[in-house]
Amino acid sequence: MNYAPAVGVKFNQDGTVRHFPGNTFICHIDQSIDLIAELEWAQSQLKAMQCAAKFSFLPISSMHMTVFEGVCDQVRQPEKWTSKLPLDAPLAQTTDFFASAVSQIGAHSGFEMMFDYVYNCPVGGTSIRIKPATDESDLALKNCREQLRASTGINMPEFDDYHFHITLSYRIMELEESEKIELQQVAERISERFSQSFGRLKHGAVEFCRFDDMFKFEPLLTLS
């Protein structure tokens, strides 16, 4: 069996979610807005694929946009860790440190986002790529991320090239060529609809969250 990169890290071989604790800065998608129904529709299209059993689908209740990546307990590499604590620091210590460090940076909310395209990630799954809908939101997001980088001491290698997204699924097994074609066709169908239906997504305040796995993100504080 040819398993995808997420297996043994974020997911088990049978597609169940794996213990993968960490912390992160995100904006949850408001469950009361129309976009939730669109995300459910997009997942339904993916779940109807003949190769759907090769994916694990994230709960709609967990849908979010990552603003700034924190650290993961199982990823202790200098370039993906905080420079302000040792590599062997307990995860709980990093969470407490980040919560204190960002508590005074002020409010960060109201980012307006728009649909960009559907992305089938080589190492992940299918996500909805989104981008700032206004110059003001673009500048506000850059400012927020710069402040979080300075406060946390986390300087991810892809910081300047980060793509905002909403993850729908993770691939569990690698696809055959015919399955890749099916996935691309579904992605194009979702993209065609979202280019008309997505509209503007206006986020609430950035949340600093802890998580035990990819299915739930627990807010500890908001940047408001």
C-alpha positions as CSV (number, residue, x, y, z in Angstrom):
1,M,0.0,0.0,0.0
2,N,1.4,3.4,-1.0
3,Y,0.5,5.8,1.8
4,A,0.6,9.6,1.5
5,P,2.9,11.8,3.5
6,A,0.2,12.7,6.1
7,V,0.1,9.0,7.3
8,G,2.1,8.4,10.4
9,V,2.1,12.2,11.1
10,K,-1.4,13.6,11.2
11,F,-3.4,10.5,10.2
12,N,-3.3,6.7,10.7
13,Q,-3.2,4.2,7.8
14,D,-7.0,3.6,8.2
15,G,-7.7,7.3,7.8
16,T,-8.5,8.0,11.4
17,V,-7.0,11.2,12.9
18,R,-3.7,10.8,14.8
19,H,-2.5,12.5,18.0
20,F,-0.5,15.4,16.6
21,P,-0.5,18.2,19.3
22,G,0.5,21.8,18.7
23,N,-0.6,25.4,18.7
24,T,-1.5,27.9,16.0
25,F,-3.1,31.2,15.2
26,I,-6.3,30.9,13.1
27,C,-9.6,32.4,12.2
28,H,-12.5,29.9,12.5
29,I,-15.1,30.1,9.8
30,D,-18.3,31.4,11.4
31,Q,-20.7,28.4,11.4
32,S,-23.7,30.7,10.8
33,I,-22.7,32.1,7.4
34,D,-23.7,30.9,3.9
35,L,-20.1,29.8,3.1
36,I,-20.5,26.8,5.5
37,A,-23.1,25.3,3.1
38,E,-20.8,25.9,0.2
39,L,-17.9,24.1,2.0
40,E,-20.3,21.2,2.8
41,W,-21.2,21.0,-0.9
42,A,-17.5,21.0,-1.9
43,Q,-16.8,18.2,0.5
44,S,-19.8,16.3,-0.8
45,Q,-18.4,16.5,-4.3
46,L,-15.1,15.1,-3.0
47,K,-16.8,12.4,-1.0
48,A,-18.7,11.2,-4.1
49,M,-15.5,10.4,-6.0
50,Q,-14.6,6.8,-6.7
51,C,-11.3,7.4,-4.9
52,A,-12.9,9.1,-1.9
53,A,-11.9,6.2,0.4
54,K,-8.3,7.4,-0.1
55,F,-9.0,10.6,1.8
56,S,-9.9,11.7,5.3
57,F,-12.3,14.7,5.5
58,L,-12.1,17.3,8.1
59,P,-15.2,18.2,10.2
60,I,-17.1,21.3,9.0
61,S,-17.0,22.5,12.6
62,S,-13.2,22.7,12.4
63,M,-13.1,24.8,9.2
64,H,-10.6,27.7,9.6
65,M,-8.0,29.8,7.9
66,T,-4.5,29.7,9.4
67,V,-3.1,33.2,9.9
68,F,0.2,32.1,11.4
69,E,1.6,28.7,12.1
70,G,2.6,27.9,15.7
71,V,4.7,24.8,16.6
72,C,3.9,21.1,16.6
73,D,5.2,18.8,19.3
74,Q,6.4,16.2,16.8
75,V,8.1,18.7,14.5
76,R,11.2,19.9,16.4
77,Q,13.3,21.4,13.7
78,P,15.1,24.8,14.3
79,E,13.5,26.4,11.3
80,K,10.0,25.4,12.5
81,W,10.4,26.1,16.2
82,T,10.6,29.3,18.2
83,S,14.0,30.9,18.6
84,K,13.0,32.0,22.1
85,L,12.8,28.5,23.7
86,P,15.1,25.4,23.4
87,L,14.1,22.7,20.9
88,D,13.4,20.3,23.8
89,A,11.0,22.7,25.6
90,P,7.7,21.0,26.5
91,L,4.9,21.9,24.2
92,A,2.8,23.3,27.1
93,Q,5.7,25.7,27.8
94,T,5.6,27.1,24.2
95,T,1.8,27.5,24.4
96,D,2.1,29.5,27.7
97,F,5.0,31.6,26.3
98,F,3.1,32.4,23.1
99,A,-0.1,33.3,25.0
100,S,1.9,35.8,27.1
101,A,4.0,37.1,24.2
102,V,1.0,38.0,22.0
103,S,-1.3,39.3,24.7
104,Q,-0.2,42.9,24.2
105,I,0.0,43.2,20.4
106,G,-3.5,44.5,20.0
107,A,-6.6,43.7,17.9
108,H,-6.3,41.8,14.7
109,S,-9.6,41.0,13.0
110,G,-11.9,41.8,10.1
111,F,-9.7,40.4,7.3
112,E,-11.8,40.2,4.1
113,M,-10.9,37.2,1.9
114,M,-12.0,36.1,-1.5
115,F,-11.8,32.8,-3.5
116,D,-8.6,32.2,-5.4
117,Y,-8.5,28.5,-6.6
118,V,-8.9,24.9,-5.5
119,Y,-5.5,23.3,-4.6
120,N,-4.7,19.6,-4.5
121,C,-1.6,19.6,-2.4
122,P,1.1,17.0,-3.2
123,V,1.8,16.4,0.5
124,G,-1.7,17.1,2.0
125,G,-5.1,17.0,0.4
126,T,-7.6,19.4,-1.1
127,S,-8.0,22.9,0.1
128,I,-9.7,26.2,-0.9
129,R,-7.0,28.8,-1.6
130,I,-8.2,32.3,-0.6
131,K,-6.6,35.7,-0.8
132,P,-7.1,39.2,0.6
133,A,-10.1,40.9,-1.0
134,T,-8.8,44.4,-0.4
135,D,-5.5,46.2,-0.1
136,E,-6.4,47.0,3.4
137,S,-6.9,43.4,4.3
138,D,-3.6,42.5,2.6
139,L,-1.7,45.0,4.6
140,A,-3.5,44.1,7.8
141,L,-2.7,40.4,7.4
142,K,1.0,41.2,6.6
143,N,1.2,43.4,9.7
144,C,-0.5,40.7,11.9
145,R,1.9,38.0,10.7
146,E,5.0,40.3,11.2
147,Q,3.9,41.0,14.7
148,L,3.3,37.4,15.5
149,R,6.7,36.4,14.0
150,A,8.4,39.0,16.2
151,S,6.5,38.0,19.3
152,T,6.7,34.2,19.0
153,G,10.2,33.9,17.6
154,I,8.9,31.6,14.9
155,N,10.3,32.3,11.4
156,M,9.0,29.6,9.1
157,P,11.0,29.1,5.8
158,E,7.9,29.8,3.6
159,F,6.9,32.9,5.6
160,D,6.9,35.3,2.7
161,D,5.2,32.8,0.3
162,Y,2.5,31.6,2.6
163,H,-0.9,30.8,0.9
164,F,-4.0,31.3,3.0
165,H,-6.4,28.4,2.7
166,I,-9.3,26.3,4.1
167,T,-8.5,22.6,4.2
168,L,-11.2,20.2,3.2
169,S,-9.3,16.9,3.2
170,Y,-6.1,15.0,3.6
171,R,-5.0,12.3,1.3
172,I,-4.3,8.9,3.0
173,M,-3.2,6.8,0.0
174,E,-1.5,7.9,-3.1
175,L,-3.7,8.1,-6.3
176,E,-3.5,6.2,-9.5
177,E,-3.3,8.3,-12.7
178,S,-7.1,7.8,-13.4
179,E,-7.9,8.9,-9.8
180,K,-5.7,12.0,-10.2
181,I,-7.8,12.9,-13.3
182,E,-11.0,12.4,-11.4
183,L,-9.8,14.6,-8.5
184,Q,-8.8,17.4,-10.9
185,Q,-12.2,17.3,-12.6
186,V,-13.9,17.6,-9.2
187,A,-11.6,20.4,-8.2
188,E,-12.4,22.3,-11.4
189,R,-16.2,21.8,-10.7
190,I,-15.8,23.2,-7.2
191,S,-13.7,26.1,-8.6
192,E,-16.3,27.0,-11.2
193,R,-19.0,27.2,-8.6
194,F,-16.9,29.0,-5.9
195,S,-15.8,31.6,-8.4
196,Q,-19.5,32.7,-8.4
197,S,-20.7,31.7,-5.0
198,F,-17.8,32.3,-2.5
199,G,-18.3,36.1,-2.2
200,R,-16.5,37.9,0.6
201,L,-15.4,36.1,3.8
202,K,-15.0,38.5,6.6
203,H,-13.2,37.0,9.6
204,G,-13.6,37.7,13.3
205,A,-10.6,38.1,15.6
206,V,-7.5,36.0,15.2
207,E,-7.6,33.1,17.8
208,F,-4.6,31.6,19.4
209,C,-5.5,27.9,19.7
210,R,-4.1,24.6,21.0
211,F,-4.9,21.3,19.3
212,D,-4.5,17.6,19.9
213,D,-5.2,16.6,16.3
214,M,-6.4,18.0,13.0
215,F,-10.1,17.7,13.9
216,K,-10.5,20.4,16.6
217,F,-8.8,23.7,17.5
218,E,-9.4,25.0,21.0
219,P,-9.2,28.8,21.3
220,L,-7.1,30.0,24.3
221,L,-7.3,33.8,23.6
222,T,-8.3,36.2,20.8
223,L,-6.4,39.1,19.4
224,S,-9.1,41.6,20.0
